[in-house]
């Protein structure tokens, strides 16, 4: 099932931020470049798989249980969010899972993070209407740098439930 059934632009009363558009096939290279910048900014040191990264990008572009919102910068993408449909292991209820939410450092003073969170709220409302029940957006901060700052940002947009730990 496509994440939006081709109807997301007309389904909700809550408007998508004007500067966040749905990614299209022409965005694949720019998204890959943006995700390499995300990796530089937040790397855990885990080896990357270009094939896997491109497959995730394509699923979002084709809206195969996924959607990608992008914000254009001067000559590049300034930021992006990827949301996928998921289910917790203990529930039949669907939710939206944030795969990434990233704004390049040069664009962070433009409040693009706020616009990407608003996009997530718009997508949640659209998905809730399609599912017939309230859909949640599950997001997390997984960064070894500036964690306190990022946690404060995330808390402005949602309720913290738990955390992420890497067992060493």
RARARA-V267394 format. One record per residue. RES is the residue in one small letter. PHI is phi as a letter, one per 20 degrees, with the letter a starting at -180 (NA if undefined). BURIAL is b if it has 24 or more other ideal C-beta (glycine too) atoms within 12 Angstrom, else e. Layout:
res = <RES:RES>
phi = <PHI:PHI>
burial = <BURIAL:BURIAL>
This chain:
res = <x:x:x:x:x:x:x:x:x:x:x:x:x:x:x:x:x:x:x:x:x:x:x:x:x:x:x:x:x:x:x:x:x:x:x:x:x:x:x:x:x:x:x:x:x:x:x:x:x:x:x:x:x:x:x:x:x:x:x:x:x:x:x:x:x:x:x:x:x:x:x:x:x:x:x:x:x:x:x:x:x:x:x:x:x:x:x:x:x:x:x:x:x:x:x:x:x:x:x:x:x:x:x:x:x:x:x:x:x:x:x:x:x:x:x:x:x:x:x:x:x:x:x:x:x:x:x:x:x:x:x:x:x:x:x:x:x:x:x:x:x:x:x:x:x:x:x:x:x:x:x:x:x:x:x:x:x:x:x:x:x:x:x:x:x:x:x:x>
phi = <NA:f:g:d:l:m:c:f:f:d:e:d:e:f:e:f:g:f:e:d:d:f:f:c:g:f:e:g:f:f:f:f:f:f:f:f:f:g:f:f:f:c:g:e:n:e:g:e:c:g:f:f:f:f:f:f:g:f:g:f:f:e:l:e:m:b:b:c:d:c:d:f:d:f:c:b:e:e:a:a:c:c:c:c:f:b:c:f:f:d:b:e:f:e:b:e:d:f:e:b:b:b:c:g:g:f:d:f:e:e:m:f:g:g:f:f:f:f:g:f:f:f:f:f:f:f:f:g:f:f:e:n:b:f:e:e:d:d:c:b:d:c:c:e:d:l:g:f:g:f:f:f:f:f:f:f:d:a:e:f:c:n:a:d:c:d:f:d>
burial = <e:e:b:b:e:e:e:b:e:e:e:e:e:e:e:b:b:e:b:b:b:b:b:e:e:e:b:b:e:b:b:b:b:b:b:b:b:b:b:e:b:b:e:e:e:e:e:e:e:e:e:e:b:e:e:b:b:b:b:b:b:e:b:e:b:b:b:b:b:b:b:b:e:e:e:e:b:b:b:b:b:b:b:b:b:b:e:e:e:e:e:e:e:b:b:b:b:b:b:b:b:b:b:b:e:e:b:e:e:e:e:b:b:b:b:b:b:b:b:b:b:b:b:b:b:b:b:b:e:b:b:e:e:e:b:b:b:b:b:e:b:b:b:e:e:e:e:e:e:b:e:e:b:b:e:e:b:e:e:e:e:e:e:e:e:e:e:e>
